[in-house]
């Protein structure tokens, strides 16, 4: 094969590989911690979230069979 033709094929292959790369999205993980300030059975996600935000977390909701208020933030 001629060197010019071979170089053209290599450049074409590189162009195809560079344009076909997929973008990988990395989602931030959420760390969940039981609320220290929420007392009793958790029945309201809104109240739980407010308590968690007052504790410095980004939010919270009621989880599990025991309905505990779980606060969360990005790890």
Order of alpha helices (4+ residues) and beta strands (2+ residues): alpha-beta-alpha-beta-beta
